[in-house]
Amino acid sequence: MTRLLRLANLALLVLFPIAWVAPLMRAGLLPLFGLSEISVLSGLRSLWDTDIFLALLVTVFALFAPILKTIGLALIQFGLASRRLLPALHILGKLAMADIFLIAIYIVIAKGVGRAHIETAWGLYLFTFCILASLALSMVEARRPSSPS
């Protein structure tokens, strides 16, 4: 069981970067004019040009929080960090989840305006899976009794 949890957590170190470049959605004025694919990284690149504060927030929520949480959990699982770090990792997980809600709000707002056409893409599901898997792994790790290996 311990080995499986470790492997699942380490897999997230590969899946998160894939999710960052994968298309979250396709957006455009009308479907007839073609849709542009938007990923976490392309969205961040656009934000840095228009709203630096929001770009910083999204960078923390989408990039730093999930990867730091995953690395922290791996350190605990391999006995390189104390289990007392788990509450801090739980907070990082909540910050990472905030990004999913931001994306969902933007999609709802854009669809509500009626002038934009947005389609969700596979990257949104991958990114959401990574965040939820990371939360589940940390919850399982928090319930496990401490052991030397």
Residue, then its C-alpha position, 0 to 999 in steps of 0.5 A: m500500500t505504501r509503495l502504491l501511494r508513493l508511486a501515485n504521488l510521484a506520477l503527479l510530478v509528471l502529470f501536473p506539468i502535462a496538465w499545465v500545457a494541455p488545453l483547458m478550453r477553446a474560446g472564441l467570439l463565435p464558433l464559426f471563426g475558430l476557437s483558440e486553445i487556452s492552457v494554464l501556461s498560455g493563460l498565465r502568459s496573457l495575464w502577465d501582460t494585462d494584470i500582474f496581480l491576478a497573474l501572481l495569484v493564478t501562478v501560486f494557485a495553479l503552479f506553485a501550490p500543487i507542485l509544492k504540495t506533491i513534493g512535500l508529500a513525497l518527502i514525507q512518504f520517503g521519510l525525508a520530512s516530518r509528518r507534522l508538515l501534513p497540515a501545511l500541505h493540506i492548506l496548499g491543497k486548498l489553494a490549488m483547488a481555488d484555481i479550479f474554481l476560478i476557471a469554472i467561474y470564468i467559463v460561467i461568466a463568459k458563457g453568460v455574456g453570450r458573445a463568447h463561445i467556450e468549450t472545455a477541453w481535456g486539459l481541464y479534466l486532467f488538471t482537475f484530476c491531478i488536484l483531486a488525486s493530490l488531495a485524496l493522497s494527502m488525506v490517505e497519508a494523514r490517516r496512515p499511522s506513522s511508520p519508519s518506512 
